[in-house]
Amino acid sequence: MTFKEVIESLPKQTISVRNQKINEIAAACRVDPSAVYNWLAGRTKVRPIYRSIIAQELGKPESELFPE
């Protein structure tokens, strides 16, 4: 599953679960949550340094999350 697919697969009954995960990723990457939303929307690309942090946060291989 890609990064976007993992986030979209989080429980839909509460948006707060997704928001919490996005906030956790933002904190781990030391960026504003709006940056994570931009990554998910495809408006900006995730820099390589953040890819490894995101992979660690989600417990998924970087190559699976970002299959370019």
All heavy atoms as a GROMACS GRO file, in nm:
protein
  543
    1MET      N    1   0.084  -0.118   0.000
    1MET     CA    2   0.000   0.000   0.000
    1MET      C    3   0.089   0.124   0.000
    1MET      O    4   0.184   0.130   0.075
    1MET     CB    5  -0.089   0.003   0.124
    1MET     CG    6  -0.190  -0.109   0.132
    1MET     SD    7  -0.280  -0.110   0.288
    1MET     CE    8  -0.395   0.019   0.258
    2THR      N    9   0.051   0.221  -0.079
    2THR     CA   10   0.126   0.346  -0.081
    2THR      C   11   0.093   0.428   0.044
    2THR      O   12  -0.002   0.398   0.117
    2THR     CB   13   0.092   0.429  -0.206
    2THR    OG1   14  -0.045   0.469  -0.198
    2THR    CG2   15   0.118   0.352  -0.334
    3PHE      N   16   0.171   0.533   0.065
    3PHE     CA   17   0.151   0.623   0.178
    3PHE      C   18   0.006   0.672   0.181
    3PHE      O   19  -0.062   0.664   0.282
    3PHE     CB   20   0.252   0.738   0.167
    3PHE     CG   21   0.237   0.849   0.267
    3PHE    CD1   22   0.212   0.823   0.401
    3PHE    CD2   23   0.250   0.980   0.228
    3PHE    CE1   24   0.200   0.926   0.493
    3PHE    CE2   25   0.238   1.083   0.318
    3PHE     CZ   26   0.214   1.055   0.451
    4LYS      N   27  -0.042   0.720   0.068
    4LYS     CA   28  -0.179   0.772   0.060
    4LYS      C   29  -0.281   0.662   0.090
    4LYS      O   30  -0.378   0.684   0.162
    4LYS     CB   31  -0.204   0.831  -0.079
    4LYS     CG   32  -0.339   0.895  -0.094
    4LYS     CD   33  -0.355   0.960  -0.229
    4LYS     CE   34  -0.492   1.022  -0.241
    4LYS     NZ   35  -0.508   1.095  -0.367
    5GLU      N   36  -0.259   0.544   0.037
    5GLU     CA   37  -0.352   0.433   0.060
    5GLU      C   38  -0.356   0.392   0.207
    5GLU      O   39  -0.463   0.359   0.260
    5GLU     CB   40  -0.314   0.313  -0.027
    5GLU     CG   41  -0.337   0.335  -0.175
    5GLU     CD   42  -0.274   0.227  -0.262
    5GLU    OE1   43  -0.182   0.156  -0.217
    5GLU    OE2   44  -0.317   0.216  -0.377
    6VAL      N   45  -0.242   0.395   0.273
    6VAL     CA   46  -0.238   0.361   0.415
    6VAL      C   47  -0.321   0.461   0.495
    6VAL      O   48  -0.404   0.422   0.578
    6VAL     CB   49  -0.093   0.355   0.468
    6VAL    CG1   50  -0.091   0.344   0.620
    6VAL    CG2   51  -0.018   0.240   0.406
    7ILE      N   52  -0.303   0.588   0.469
    7ILE     CA   53  -0.378   0.690   0.541
    7ILE      C   54  -0.527   0.679   0.510
    7ILE      O   55  -0.611   0.686   0.600
    7ILE     CB   56  -0.325   0.832   0.508
    7ILE    CG1   57  -0.179   0.847   0.556
    7ILE    CG2   58  -0.414   0.940   0.570
    7ILE    CD1   59  -0.157   0.829   0.705
    8GLU      N   60  -0.560   0.656   0.384
    8GLU     CA   61  -0.702   0.644   0.346
    8GLU      C   62  -0.766   0.518   0.402
    8GLU      O   63  -0.888   0.512   0.416
    8GLU     CB   64  -0.717   0.648   0.194
    8GLU     CG   65  -0.693   0.785   0.136
    8GLU     CD   66  -0.700   0.791  -0.015
    8GLU    OE1   67  -0.702   0.684  -0.080
    8GLU    OE2   68  -0.705   0.903  -0.067
    9SER      N   69  -0.686   0.419   0.437
    9SER     CA   70  -0.741   0.295   0.491
    9SER      C   71  -0.771   0.303   0.641
    9SER      O   72  -0.832   0.212   0.697
    9SER     CB   73  -0.645   0.178   0.466
    9SER     OG   74  -0.533   0.186   0.551
   10LEU      N   75  -0.728   0.410   0.705
   10LEU     CA   76  -0.757   0.426   0.848
   10LEU      C   77  -0.908   0.436   0.867
   10LEU      O   78  -0.980   0.478   0.776
   10LEU     CB   79  -0.686   0.549   0.903
   10LEU     CG   80  -0.533   0.539   0.904
   10LEU    CD1   81  -0.472   0.673   0.945
   10LEU    CD2   82  -0.485   0.429   0.995
   11PRO      N   83  -0.958   0.399   0.984
   11PRO     CA   84  -1.104   0.397   1.006
   11PRO      C   85  -1.172   0.527   0.965
   11PRO      O   86  -1.127   0.636   0.998
   11PRO     CB   87  -1.115   0.376   1.157
   11PRO     CG   88  -0.989   0.309   1.196
   11PRO     CD   89  -0.884   0.361   1.101
   12LYS      N   90  -1.280   0.511   0.890
   12LYS     CA   91  -1.351   0.626   0.837
   12LYS      C   92  -1.459   0.679   0.930
   12LYS      O   93  -1.510   0.787   0.910
   12LYS     CB   94  -1.412   0.592   0.701
   12LYS     CG   95  -1.306   0.568   0.598
   12LYS     CD   96  -1.365   0.538   0.464
   12LYS     CE   97  -1.249   0.516   0.368
   12LYS     NZ   98  -1.285   0.467   0.241
   13GLN      N   99  -1.495   0.601   1.033
   13GLN     CA  100  -1.602   0.646   1.121
   13GLN      C  101  -1.562   0.773   1.197
   13GLN      O  102  -1.648   0.849   1.237
   13GLN     CB  103  -1.648   0.536   1.218
   13GLN     CG  104  -1.546   0.487   1.314
   13GLN     CD  105  -1.471   0.365   1.265
   13GLN    OE1  106  -1.450   0.348   1.146
   13GLN    NE2  107  -1.431   0.279   1.354
   14THR      N  108  -1.433   0.791   1.215
   14THR     CA  109  -1.390   0.914   1.281
   14THR      C  110  -1.272   0.972   1.205
   14THR      O  111  -1.171   0.906   1.184
   14THR     CB  112  -1.346   0.889   1.427
   14THR    OG1  113  -1.238   0.797   1.427
   14THR    CG2  114  -1.459   0.836   1.512
   15ILE      N  115  -1.290   1.092   1.162
   15ILE     CA  116  -1.183   1.162   1.092
   15ILE      C  117  -1.066   1.186   1.187
   15ILE      O  118  -0.952   1.193   1.145
   15ILE     CB  119  -1.235   1.296   1.034
   15ILE    CG1  120  -1.344   1.270   0.930
   15ILE    CG2  121  -1.123   1.378   0.974
   15ILE    CD1  122  -1.298   1.195   0.807
   16SER      N  123  -1.093   1.193   1.316
   16SER     CA  124  -0.987   1.224   1.412
   16SER      C  125  -0.876   1.118   1.411
   16SER      O  126  -0.762   1.150   1.441
   16SER     CB  127  -1.044   1.242   1.552
   16SER     OG  128  -1.099   1.122   1.598
   17VAL      N  129  -0.908   0.993   1.376
   17VAL     CA  130  -0.805   0.889   1.369
   17VAL      C  131  -0.704   0.926   1.260
   17VAL      O  132  -0.583   0.919   1.280
   17VAL     CB  133  -0.866   0.750   1.342
   17VAL    CG1  134  -0.759   0.648   1.317
   17VAL    CG2  135  -0.954   0.709   1.459
   18ARG      N  136  -0.755   0.966   1.145
   18ARG     CA  137  -0.667   1.008   1.036
   18ARG      C  138  -0.590   1.133   1.074
   18ARG      O  139  -0.469   1.142   1.051
   18ARG     CB  140  -0.746   1.035   0.909
   18ARG     CG  141  -0.796   0.911   0.843
   18ARG     CD  142  -0.861   0.945   0.711
   18ARG     NE  143  -0.920   0.824   0.654
   18ARG     CZ  144  -0.984   0.822   0.541
   18ARG    NH1  145  -1.000   0.932   0.471
   18ARG    NH2  146  -1.035   0.710   0.495
   19ASN      N  147  -0.661   1.229   1.129
   19ASN     CA  148  -0.595   1.354   1.169
   19ASN      C  149  -0.486   1.329   1.272
   19ASN      O  150  -0.380   1.391   1.266
   19ASN     CB  151  -0.696   1.455   1.223
   19ASN     CG  152  -0.785   1.510   1.114
   19ASN    OD1  153  -0.754   1.502   0.996
   19ASN    ND2  154  -0.899   1.565   1.154
   20GLN      N  155  -0.512   1.239   1.364
   20GLN     CA  156  -0.412   1.207   1.466
   20GLN      C  157  -0.288   1.147   1.401
   20GLN      O  158  -0.176   1.185   1.434
   20GLN     CB  159  -0.470   1.110   1.568
   20GLN     CG  160  -0.371   1.073   1.676
   20GLN     CD  161  -0.430   0.975   1.777
   20GLN    OE1  162  -0.548   0.939   1.770
   20GLN    NE2  163  -0.350   0.932   1.871
   21LYS      N  164  -0.307   1.055   1.307
   21LYS     CA  165  -0.193   0.993   1.240
   21LYS      C  166  -0.117   1.096   1.157
   21LYS      O  167   0.006   1.099   1.157
   21LYS     CB  168  -0.239   0.876   1.152
   21LYS     CG  169  -0.126   0.802   1.085
   21LYS     CD  170  -0.018   0.754   1.181
   21LYS     CE  171  -0.058   0.634   1.260
   21LYS     NZ  172   0.052   0.584   1.347
   22ILE      N  173  -0.190   1.183   1.090
   22ILE     CA  174  -0.126   1.289   1.012
   22ILE      C  175  -0.046   1.382   1.103
   22ILE      O  176   0.067   1.419   1.072
   22ILE     CB  177  -0.231   1.366   0.928
   22ILE    CG1  178  -0.277   1.275   0.813
   22ILE    CG2  179  -0.177   1.499   0.878
   22ILE    CD1  180  -0.398   1.326   0.738
   23ASN      N  181  -0.103   1.416   1.218
   23ASN     CA  182  -0.032   1.500   1.314
   23ASN      C  183   0.092   1.430   1.369
   23ASN      O  184   0.195   1.494   1.391
   23ASN     CB  185  -0.124   1.543   1.428
   23ASN     CG  186  -0.226   1.646   1.384
   23ASN    OD1  187  -0.203   1.722   1.290
   23ASN    ND2  188  -0.340   1.649   1.449
   24GLU      N  189   0.082   1.299   1.392
   24GLU     CA  190   0.198   1.222   1.440
   24GLU      C  191   0.309   1.220   1.335
   24GLU      O  192   0.427   1.236   1.368
   24GLU     CB  193   0.157   1.079   1.474
   24GLU     CG  194   0.072   1.068   1.598
   24GLU     CD  195   0.013   0.928   1.617
   24GLU    OE1  196   0.044   0.836   1.539
   24GLU    OE2  197  -0.066   0.912   1.712
   25ILE      N  198   0.271   1.201   1.210
   25ILE     CA  199   0.370   1.201   1.102
   25ILE      C  200   0.434   1.339   1.090
   25ILE      O  201   0.556   1.351   1.076
   25ILE     CB  202   0.305   1.156   0.970
   25ILE    CG1  203   0.271   1.007   0.977
   25ILE    CG2  204   0.396   1.186   0.850
   25ILE    CD1  205   0.184   0.956   0.865
   26ALA      N  206   0.352   1.443   1.096
   26ALA     CA  207   0.404   1.580   1.089
   26ALA      C  208   0.502   1.607   1.203
   26ALA      O  209   0.610   1.663   1.180
   26ALA     CB  210   0.289   1.681   1.093
   27ALA      N  211   0.468   1.565   1.322
   27ALA     CA  212   0.557   1.586   1.437
   27ALA      C  213   0.688   1.509   1.420
   27ALA      O  214   0.796   1.563   1.449
   27ALA     CB  215   0.487   1.544   1.566
   28ALA      N  216   0.679   1.386   1.373
   28ALA     CA  217   0.800   1.305   1.355
   28ALA      C  218   0.890   1.366   1.248
   28ALA      O  219   1.013   1.362   1.261
   28ALA     CB  220   0.762   1.162   1.316
   29CYS      N  221   0.829   1.425   1.145
   29CYS     CA  222   0.906   1.488   1.037
   29CYS      C  223   0.944   1.633   1.070
   29CYS      O  224   1.019   1.695   0.995
   29CYS     CB  225   0.826   1.485   0.908
   29CYS     SG  226   0.801   1.322   0.839
   30ARG      N  227   0.887   1.684   1.177
   30ARG     CA  228   0.908   1.823   1.217
   30ARG      C  229   0.865   1.921   1.109
   30ARG      O  230   0.938   2.014   1.072
   30ARG     CB  231   1.053   1.847   1.258
   30ARG     CG  232   1.092   1.766   1.379
   30ARG     CD  233   1.231   1.793   1.424
   30ARG     NE  234   1.259   1.706   1.539
   30ARG     CZ  235   1.367   1.715   1.610
   30ARG    NH1  236   1.457   1.805   1.582
   30ARG    NH2  237   1.386   1.634   1.711
   31VAL      N  238   0.744   1.894   1.057
   31VAL     CA  239   0.682   1.982   0.959
   31VAL      C  240   0.541   2.014   1.006
   31VAL      O  241   0.488   1.948   1.095
   31VAL     CB  242   0.676   1.918   0.817
   31VAL    CG1  243   0.816   1.889   0.765
   31VAL    CG2  244   0.591   1.792   0.815
   32ASP      N  245   0.479   2.112   0.943
   32ASP     CA  246   0.342   2.146   0.973
   32ASP      C  247   0.250   2.039   0.914
   32ASP      O  248   0.280   1.984   0.807
   32ASP     CB  249   0.310   2.283   0.911
   32ASP     CG  250   0.178   2.337   0.960
   32ASP    OD1  251   0.176   2.391   1.073
   32ASP    OD2  252   0.078   2.324   0.887
   33PRO      N  253   0.140   2.007   0.980
   33PRO     CA  254   0.047   1.909   0.923
   33PRO      C  255   0.002   1.942   0.781
   33PRO      O  256  -0.026   1.852   0.701
   33PRO     CB  257  -0.072   1.910   1.020
   33PRO     CG  258  -0.012   1.950   1.150
   33PRO     CD  259   0.096   2.050   1.114
   34SER      N  260  -0.001   2.070   0.746
   34SER     CA  261  -0.041   2.107   0.609
   34SER      C  262   0.056   2.048   0.506
   34SER      O  263   0.015   2.017   0.394
   34SER     CB  264  -0.050   2.259   0.593
   34SER     OG  265   0.077   2.318   0.612
   35ALA      N  266   0.182   2.030   0.544
   35ALA     CA  267   0.279   1.968   0.453
   35ALA      C  268   0.239   1.823   0.425
   35ALA      O  269   0.247   1.777   0.311
   35ALA     CB  270   0.420   1.973   0.511
   36VAL      N  271   0.194   1.752   0.528
   36VAL     CA  272   0.152   1.613   0.511
   36VAL      C  273   0.028   1.607   0.421
   36VAL      O  274   0.020   1.522   0.332
   36VAL     CB  275   0.128   1.544   0.646
   36VAL    CG1  276   0.085   1.399   0.626
   36VAL    CG2  277   0.252   1.552   0.734
   37TYR      N  278  -0.065   1.697   0.442
   37TYR     CA  279  -0.184   1.702   0.356
   37TYR      C  280  -0.144   1.730   0.211
   37TYR      O  281  -0.200   1.672   0.119
   37TYR     CB  282  -0.284   1.807   0.405
   37TYR     CG  283  -0.360   1.765   0.527
   37TYR    CD1  284  -0.332   1.818   0.652
   37TYR    CD2  285  -0.461   1.669   0.519
   37TYR    CE1  286  -0.403   1.779   0.765
   37TYR    CE2  287  -0.532   1.629   0.631
   37TYR     CZ  288  -0.502   1.684   0.753
   37TYR     OH  289  -0.572   1.644   0.865
   38ASN      N  290  -0.046   1.817   0.190
   38ASN     CA  291   0.001   1.846   0.055
   38ASN      C  292   0.066   1.723  -0.007
   38ASN      O  293   0.048   1.697  -0.127
   38ASN     CB  294   0.099   1.963   0.055
   38ASN     CG  295   0.029   2.095   0.073
   38ASN    OD1  296  -0.087   2.112   0.035
   38ASN    ND2  297   0.097   2.191   0.132
   39TRP      N  298   0.141   1.646   0.070
   39TRP     CA  299   0.201   1.522   0.020
   39TRP      C  300   0.091   1.425  -0.023
   39TRP      O  301   0.099   1.366  -0.130
   39TRP     CB  302   0.288   1.456   0.125
   39TRP     CG  303   0.408   1.534   0.170
   39TRP    CD1  304   0.472   1.633   0.102
   39TRP    CD2  305   0.477   1.520   0.294
   39TRP    NE1  306   0.577   1.681   0.176
   39TRP    CE2  307   0.582   1.614   0.295
   39TRP    CE3  308   0.460   1.439   0.405
   39TRP    CZ2  309   0.671   1.626   0.401
   39TRP    CZ3  310   0.548   1.452   0.511
   39TRP    CH2  311   0.652   1.545   0.509
   40LEU      N  312  -0.009   1.410   0.062
   40LEU     CA  313  -0.117   1.316   0.033
   40LEU      C  314  -0.198   1.358  -0.089
   40LEU      O  315  -0.245   1.273  -0.164
   40LEU     CB  316  -0.209   1.302   0.155
   40LEU     CG  317  -0.145   1.234   0.276
   40LEU    CD1  318  -0.233   1.251   0.399
   40LEU    CD2  319  -0.121   1.086   0.247
   41ALA      N  320  -0.215   1.487  -0.108
   41ALA     CA  321  -0.292   1.538  -0.222
   41ALA      C  322  -0.209   1.540  -0.350
   41ALA      O  323  -0.263   1.564  -0.458
   41ALA     CB  324  -0.344   1.678  -0.191
   42GLY      N  325  -0.080   1.516  -0.338
   42GLY     CA  326   0.007   1.517  -0.455
   42GLY      C  327   0.050   1.656  -0.499
   42GLY      O  328   0.105   1.673  -0.607
   43ARG      N  329   0.027   1.756  -0.415
   43ARG     CA  330   0.066   1.893  -0.449
   43ARG      C  331   0.216   1.913  -0.437
   43ARG      O  332   0.274   1.995  -0.507
   43ARG     CB  333  -0.009   1.994  -0.362
   43ARG     CG  334  -0.155   2.008  -0.400
   43ARG     CD  335  -0.222   2.121  -0.326
   43ARG     NE  336  -0.253   2.088  -0.188
   43ARG     CZ  337  -0.367   2.031  -0.148
   43ARG    NH1  338  -0.459   2.000  -0.236
   43ARG    NH2  339  -0.387   2.005  -0.022
   44THR      N  340   0.278   1.839  -0.344
   44THR     CA  341   0.424   1.843  -0.329
   44THR      C  342   0.474   1.701  -0.311
   44THR      O  343   0.400   1.613  -0.268
   44THR     CB  344   0.466   1.929  -0.206
   44THR    OG1  345   0.404   1.876  -0.089
   44THR    CG2  346   0.428   2.075  -0.223
   45LYS      N  347   0.601   1.680  -0.346
   45LYS     CA  348   0.661   1.548  -0.332
   45LYS      C  349   0.723   1.535  -0.193
   45LYS      O  350   0.775   1.633  -0.138
   45LYS     CB  351   0.770   1.527  -0.437
   45LYS     CG  352   0.715   1.507  -0.576
   45LYS     CD  353   0.826   1.471  -0.670
   45LYS     CE  354   0.808   1.326  -0.705
   45LYS     NZ  355   0.910   1.274  -0.794
   46VAL      N  356   0.720   1.414  -0.142
   46VAL     CA  357   0.782   1.387  -0.012
   46VAL      C  358   0.932   1.375  -0.033
   46VAL      O  359   0.978   1.294  -0.115
   46VAL     CB  360   0.727   1.255   0.048
   46VAL    CG1  361   0.789   1.232   0.184
   46VAL    CG2  362   0.576   1.261   0.059
   47ARG      N  363   1.009   1.455   0.038
   47ARG     CA  364   1.154   1.449   0.026
   47ARG      C  365   1.205   1.318   0.084
   47ARG      O  366   1.146   1.263   0.178
   47ARG     CB  367   1.217   1.568   0.098
   47ARG     CG  368   1.183   1.699   0.027
   47ARG     CD  369   1.226   1.822   0.101
   47ARG     NE  370   1.367   1.817   0.138
   47ARG     CZ  371   1.421   1.900   0.227
   47ARG    NH1  372   1.348   1.991   0.286
   47ARG    NH2  373   1.548   1.890   0.257
   48PRO      N  374   1.315   1.267   0.029
   48PRO     CA  375   1.368   1.137   0.074
   48PRO      C  376   1.391   1.126   0.224
   48PRO      O  377   1.365   1.021   0.283
   48PRO     CB  378   1.500   1.125  -0.003
   48PRO     CG  379   1.476   1.204  -0.128
   48PRO     CD  380   1.389   1.320  -0.085
   49ILE      N  381   1.434   1.232   0.289
   49ILE     CA  382   1.459   1.225   0.433
   49ILE      C  383   1.329   1.198   0.510
   49ILE      O  384   1.328   1.128   0.610
   49ILE     CB  385   1.529   1.351   0.485
   49ILE    CG1  386   1.569   1.332   0.631
   49ILE    CG2  387   1.442   1.473   0.473
   49ILE    CD1  388   1.704   1.377   0.664
   50TYR      N  389   1.219   1.251   0.460
   50TYR     CA  390   1.091   1.231   0.526
   50TYR      C  391   1.033   1.094   0.496
   50TYR      O  392   0.958   1.038   0.576
   50TYR     CB  393   0.992   1.340   0.488
   50TYR     CG  394   1.035   1.479   0.527
   50TYR    CD1  395   1.026   1.585   0.438
   50TYR    CD2  396   1.086   1.506   0.654
   50TYR    CE1  397   1.067   1.712   0.473
   50TYR    CE2  398   1.127   1.632   0.689
   50TYR     CZ  399   1.117   1.736   0.599
   50TYR     OH  400   1.156   1.861   0.635
   51ARG      N  401   1.066   1.041   0.380
   51ARG     CA  402   1.014   0.909   0.343
   51ARG      C  403   1.054   0.802   0.443
   51ARG      O  404   0.973   0.719   0.482
   51ARG     CB  405   1.064   0.869   0.203
   51ARG     CG  406   1.004   0.952   0.094
   51ARG     CD  407   1.061   0.912  -0.039
   51ARG     NE  408   1.003   0.994  -0.144
   51ARG     CZ  409   1.012   0.966  -0.271
   51ARG    NH1  410   1.076   0.857  -0.311
   51ARG    NH2  411   0.956   1.044  -0.359
   52SER      N  412   1.178   0.805   0.487
   52SER     CA  413   1.222   0.704   0.583
   52SER      C  414   1.154   0.723   0.718
   52SER      O  415   1.121   0.626   0.786
   52SER     CB  416   1.375   0.706   0.598
   52SER     OG  417   1.418   0.832   0.646
   53ILE      N  418   1.131   0.846   0.757
   53ILE     CA  419   1.062   0.874   0.884
   53ILE      C  420   0.917   0.825   0.876
   53ILE      O  421   0.867   0.761   0.969
   53ILE     CB  422   1.067   1.025   0.916
   53ILE    CG1  423   1.212   1.068   0.941
   53ILE    CG2  424   0.979   1.058   1.036
   53ILE    CD1  425   1.232   1.219   0.947
   54ILE      N  426   0.850   0.852   0.764
   54ILE     CA  427   0.712   0.809   0.745
   54ILE      C  428   0.704   0.657   0.747
   54ILE      O  429   0.616   0.599   0.810
   54ILE     CB  430   0.654   0.867   0.614
   54ILE    CG1  431   0.640   1.019   0.627
   54ILE    CG2  432   0.520   0.802   0.580
   54ILE    CD1  433   0.613   1.090   0.496
   55ALA      N  434   0.798   0.592   0.679
   55ALA     CA  435   0.800   0.445   0.676
   55ALA      C  436   0.815   0.389   0.817
   55ALA      O  437   0.746   0.293   0.854
   55ALA     CB  438   0.914   0.396   0.586
   56GLN      N  439   0.900   0.450   0.895
   56GLN     CA  440   0.920   0.406   1.034
   56GLN      C  441   0.792   0.428   1.115
   56GLN      O  442   0.752   0.340   1.192
   56GLN     CB  443   1.037   0.481   1.095
   56GLN     CG  444   1.078   0.430   1.229
   56GLN     CD  445   1.205   0.499   1.278
   56GLN    OE1  446   1.235   0.612   1.242
   56GLN    NE2  447   1.279   0.429   1.361
   57GLU      N  448   0.728   0.543   1.098
   57GLU     CA  449   0.605   0.574   1.172
   57GLU      C  450   0.492   0.477   1.139
   57GLU      O  451   0.414   0.441   1.225
   57GLU     CB  452   0.559   0.717   1.142
   57GLU     CG  453   0.636   0.824   1.214
   57GLU     CD  454   0.613   0.822   1.364
   57GLU    OE1  455   0.497   0.821   1.408
   57GLU    OE2  456   0.712   0.820   1.438
   58LEU      N  457   0.484   0.437   1.012
   58LEU     CA  458   0.374   0.350   0.968
   58LEU      C  459   0.410   0.202   0.975
   58LEU      O  460   0.323   0.117   0.955
   58LEU     CB  461   0.332   0.387   0.825
   58LEU     CG  462   0.273   0.527   0.809
   58LEU    CD1  463   0.244   0.556   0.662
   58LEU    CD2  464   0.145   0.543   0.892
   59GLY      N  465   0.536   0.172   1.001
   59GLY     CA  466   0.579   0.033   1.010
   59GLY      C  467   0.570  -0.041   0.877
   59GLY      O  468   0.541  -0.160   0.874
   60LYS      N  469   0.594   0.032   0.769
   60LYS     CA  470   0.588  -0.025   0.634
   60LYS      C  471   0.719   0.006   0.563
   60LYS      O  472   0.784   0.106   0.592
   60LYS     CB  473   0.475   0.038   0.553
   60LYS     CG  474   0.338   0.023   0.613
   60LYS     CD  475   0.270  -0.095   0.555
   60LYS     CE  476   0.127  -0.104   0.605
   60LYS     NZ  477   0.065  -0.227   0.571
   61PRO      N  478   0.758  -0.078   0.466
   61PRO     CA  479   0.880  -0.048   0.390
   61PRO      C  480   0.864   0.079   0.306
   61PRO      O  481   0.759   0.103   0.247
   61PRO     CB  482   0.898  -0.169   0.299
   61PRO     CG  483   0.797  -0.270   0.340
   61PRO     CD  484   0.696  -0.202   0.426
   62GLU      N  485   0.970   0.157   0.304
   62GLU     CA  486   0.969   0.279   0.226
   62GLU      C  487   0.938   0.252   0.079
   62GLU      O  488   0.864   0.327   0.015
   62GLU     CB  489   1.106   0.348   0.239
   62GLU     CG  490   1.116   0.482   0.174
   62GLU     CD  491   1.250   0.548   0.196
   62GLU    OE1  492   1.320   0.516   0.295
   62GLU    OE2  493   1.287   0.632   0.113
   63SER      N  494   0.992   0.144   0.025
   63SER     CA  495   0.970   0.110  -0.116
   63SER      C  496   0.823   0.079  -0.145
   63SER      O  497   0.777   0.099  -0.256
   63SER     CB  498   1.057  -0.009  -0.156
   63SER     OG  499   1.026  -0.121  -0.078
   64GLU      N  500   0.752   0.032  -0.046
   64GLU     CA  501   0.608   0.004  -0.063
   64GLU      C  502   0.528   0.133  -0.056
   64GLU      O  503   0.434   0.152  -0.132
   64GLU     CB  504   0.560  -0.093   0.045
   64GLU     CG  505   0.414  -0.130   0.034
   64GLU     CD  506   0.369  -0.224   0.145
   64GLU    OE1  507   0.453  -0.298   0.199
   64GLU    OE2  508   0.250  -0.221   0.177
   65LEU      N  509   0.564   0.221   0.035
   65LEU     CA  510   0.489   0.345   0.053
   65LEU      C  511   0.512   0.444  -0.061
   65LEU      O  512   0.424   0.523  -0.095
   65LEU     CB  513   0.528   0.411   0.185
   65LEU     CG  514   0.488   0.336   0.312
   65LEU    CD1  515   0.550   0.403   0.432
   65LEU    CD2  516   0.338   0.329   0.326
   66PHE      N  517   0.633   0.441  -0.118
   66PHE     CA  518   0.670   0.536  -0.222
   66PHE      C  519   0.730   0.462  -0.342
   66PHE      O  520   0.848   0.468  -0.367
   66PHE     CB  521   0.771   0.637  -0.166
   66PHE     CG  522   0.720   0.708  -0.044
   66PHE    CD1  523   0.759   0.668   0.083
   66PHE    CD2  524   0.632   0.813  -0.056
   66PHE    CE1  525   0.712   0.732   0.197
   66PHE    CE2  526   0.583   0.878   0.057
   66PHE     CZ  527   0.623   0.838   0.184
   67PRO      N  528   0.643   0.392  -0.417
   67PRO     CA  529   0.691   0.310  -0.529
   67PRO      C  530   0.714   0.388  -0.658
   67PRO      O  531   0.637   0.381  -0.748
   67PRO     CB  532   0.577   0.210  -0.547
   67PRO     CG  533   0.456   0.288  -0.510
   67PRO     CD  534   0.500   0.381  -0.401
   68GLU      N  535   0.816   0.464  -0.668
   68GLU     CA  536   0.834   0.545  -0.789
   68GLU      C  537   0.908   0.470  -0.887
   68GLU      O  538   0.954   0.430  -0.962
   68GLU     CB  539   0.903   0.674  -0.752
   68GLU     CG  540   0.809   0.755  -0.666
   68GLU     CD  541   0.870   0.887  -0.628
   68GLU    OE1  542   0.907   0.961  -0.717
   68GLU    OE2  543   0.878   0.913  -0.509
   0.00000   0.00000   0.00000
